[in-house]
Amino acid sequence: MVLVLPSGEPVSHRRPSPVAFARVLPLARALARSGAAEGVVVHAVHYGRRGWNGTDAQLAADAEWAAEEVVRRYGDVPICLAGHGMGGRAALHAAGHSAVNSVLAMAPWLPERDRAVEPEPVRQLAGRHVLIMHGTNDRRSDPELSYRLAARAKKINRDVCRFEVHSDGHALRQHHTEVLALARDFVLGALLSRAYSRPVADALAAPPPLGLRMPLAAGFRKSLRG
């Protein structure tokens, strides 16, 4: 099972954004097409509200609720949480659910470090396969923050890697086909216990910073076909 988590806003009690939901549908459809023959089911999550809302962490709570619903409806199946932007942050936070075996965080929105606030948690990522991808020209969510989080997570979990999509922005549109190919390779590999492609395997095996600043090379999609 893949739960796809749309982006949101830091603070808002408004209804979820249909635009944010629509933006994750290409990812959901690509994963559904690729995994259907092997029984992979994909659901895009509808939040109750669009805001993270401080310590309420509402989007993460909604992600955990969705994971619990998967267990209730489908039984003991592995779950991958795949989120973009604020949905990437929700996926990372909700990874502690017992059914979650993997996390794909795409351009995750993370808060600036505040000495008065606890840093983003990473212990819930232990025992999970984790891939973060981030555009180097992202002006909405600082890619350096996702690197720092990945570096902290790598200290407690060797199965963490991070790819940099050079010259791409927050929406990861410039290298869209490569981004989707990387997402498919990681998610299906994690859920179905497949061998990862060489770049993903190398990124997971490499020590920091190499495995956390792995470039997403042009032609990645073609290399998978070959």
Order of alpha helices (4+ residues) and beta strands (2+ residues): beta-alpha-alpha-beta-alpha-beta-alpha-beta-beta-alpha-beta-alpha-alpha-beta-alpha
